[in-house]
Structure formats: structure tokens, C-alpha cells
Amino acid sequence: MKTVVAVIGCGTIANAAHIPAYMKNEEAEIKYFCDIIPERAQAAVEKYGCGTAVTDYHDVLKDPEVKAVSICTPNYMHAQIAIDALHAGKHVLCEKPAGRTYDEVIRMQQAKKETGKLLYIGVVNRFNDSVRRIKKYIDDGKLGEIYHVYVSFRAHRSIPGLGGAFTTKAIAGGGALIDWGVHYLDIVMYCTGDPKPLTVSGETFCKLGRDMANYVYTGMWAENTKDLNGTYDVDDSVTALIRTEGPVITVNGAWAENVKNKDHQYIEFMGDKGGIHLTYGGDFTFYGTEDGALTEVTPEFVKTNMFENEINSFLRSVNTGEKLPSDVDTVAITAKMMQAIYDSAETHREIIL
């Protein structure tokens, strides 16, 4: 028997990742496409040739046949829909970030505990082949003690959907940090064993996008959501120092900065026996020594689609109860760190966790 699912929110990430992955899995049946924009939900029905278009997610939750849902809405609806879905007896895969604030994530976590249902967050890099190999390198001791990790997610001028949902704090919860940084920090936490954060010191900046009418760029992701009469009140760049029970993490991120470089999106793991440079979304290189010589190895291997891995794992977990590494209990640690960065930036002081 197939697992009946519903996709709530039929925008970019749903069409680029969740829906195609469900469609490729023979064990899944999409019964509903839900979106507050009727035309968007109907377009999904017509495009994929299955399911029913609805505009109210409560209609989905009332259907006892629906066993699991993917939440692909803007950030401000993540917590409420997830909590409602859990209490309606559904298993949930919610896109990242889990919530706009750490408090929202705690509420989601509590609902999971109350209901006994599954709640996973779309930190999809935990299903990425390169990232998983790096974790194994670290677990096998190839890097020795990981004492420092440097995170860079920087772009020249790449603010998504200027003036729209991405740049409106009430909707998104934040900017570059919560949109891009969540993935990078999650990779670090996953690979290093989710160490407990101890102190956080950070600053965020809202500089380049404030004058929206005069913002100069060549291309913009989510340009169809741009609204120059809208809002821009989020961070377009961030820097932070995070001390954990494991490595110290240095963060340097930006949607937009007045510096251009071909390689500004990477993570570097520094150990006392070896180090790794990971190009985000790509390959990694291991640096070490052997027989008195310096070594440099870039492994070559077949890469699978991480979104398909994520959806397949979610469906398997729904049917077997197997716990995945993207459980909200784990992701909450990263949410706590990001909240501390924002709190530190607002108060201009170090936050002790």
C-alpha cells in the first residue's frame, strides 16, 4: 500500500525538490496540493497529473488517508502548520528553517513529543553524499581533533526577492543567516557530532539592500517575488564566533557584499591530523600528511540527489519508525545558535548558552 502524502505550499522548493522526489518514489501517492493561491495549487495538479488542489491546509489535515505532509510554505507558517499537522496525527517534513525563532522551534518540538509523530526539518545536506563522507572521515579519526571550522556563505549581490517575503522579517524571521546560514551551520553540526554550543558572539548588517530602488545587481533568485514597494528589514550579511564543546566555529556570510570572488561558499574543517575544504554543493578535498610528505586528495564518487534521498528516507521513516538525522530535536540546536547570533547582534554582547 502506498503512503498517502500532501504538499502544503506549492512554490519554488516544492516544485524543485519535494514534488519531483515524491513522484519518483513508487511508494508515495500525492493526494493534495495545497496553496493559498488557487492557481498555484491547480497548476501542480495539472503539471503532475495527480492529486486535488485545495487552498486551506485544514482540509488536508481532516483527511484520515493522509499519513504525512511536506510543508513548503514561507517561514512564518512553518510552526503553526507543523503543530496543527502533528496534532491531527500526521507525520511532518517541514522545510528549513524550522521556525523564525528558537521559541517557535521549541513549540514544534513540544508538539512532536505530545503527539508521538515524526517531525523532520529540511536540512537536506544531511542526505548529501559529500557531507556524509566528510562525517565518516571525521568519525574515523582521519582529521584528528577538530578544533576550528570556518564557514563562508558569501555572494557579491544576490539578495533573493528584494522587498518580498525573503526580506521581510515578520515573514522570514531573518535574512542571509536564516536563509543560507542554516544549511552551513547544520553541515558543521552534523559532521562534528552536534556539539553543545556554549557561547555566541555575532553581528548582523542590513546595508546593501535598504535602498531598494537603487540596488544594483545582475541576477536575483526568486525575482518573481520582488517588490520594490515592499519591505527590507533583514540581515544581508553576518559574522559570528561560536564556541562549542567541540570546535570553535567562525561564520562569515552575506547575501550581498561589495566583494566578488569565485569561491566564497565553502566550509573548512581544521583538525590536528588533517583538514577538509568542502565547496558547498560540490566536492571536497582532504589535506594531510603521509610518510613525511604533504598529501592532497579530492575523492571522486557517484553523487545521488540529496532531495530524493531526503524524501525517500522520510517515507521509509514514516513506515518503519527509523529516526533520521534531520529530527527537530537535533535541528533545534542550530536554531538555538542562530537565535543567539541575532540576540548578540541586537545587544552587542556575547550570549552565554
Secondary structure as UniProt FT lines:
FT   STRAND          3..8
FT   HELIX           12..13
FT   HELIX           14..18
FT   HELIX           19..24
FT   TURN            26..27
FT   STRAND          28..34
FT   HELIX           38..48
FT   STRAND          52..54
FT   HELIX           57..61
FT   TURN            64..65
FT   STRAND          68..71
FT   HELIX           75..77
FT   HELIX           78..87
FT   TURN            88..89
FT   STRAND          91..94
FT   HELIX           102..115
FT   STRAND          119..121
FT   HELIX           124..127
FT   HELIX           129..139
FT   TURN            140..143
FT   STRAND          146..154
FT   TURN            160..163
FT   HELIX           165..167
FT   HELIX           169..172
FT   HELIX           177..181
FT   HELIX           182..191
FT   TURN            192..193
FT   STRAND          197..205
FT   TURN            208..209
FT   HELIX           212..214
FT   TURN            221..222
FT   HELIX           223..225
FT   TURN            228..229
FT   STRAND          237..244
FT   STRAND          248..254
FT   STRAND          265..271
FT   STRAND          275..279
FT   TURN            280..281
FT   STRAND          284..290
FT   TURN            291..292
FT   STRAND          293..297
FT   HELIX           306..320
FT   TURN            325..326
FT   HELIX           328..347
FT   STRAND          351..352
//
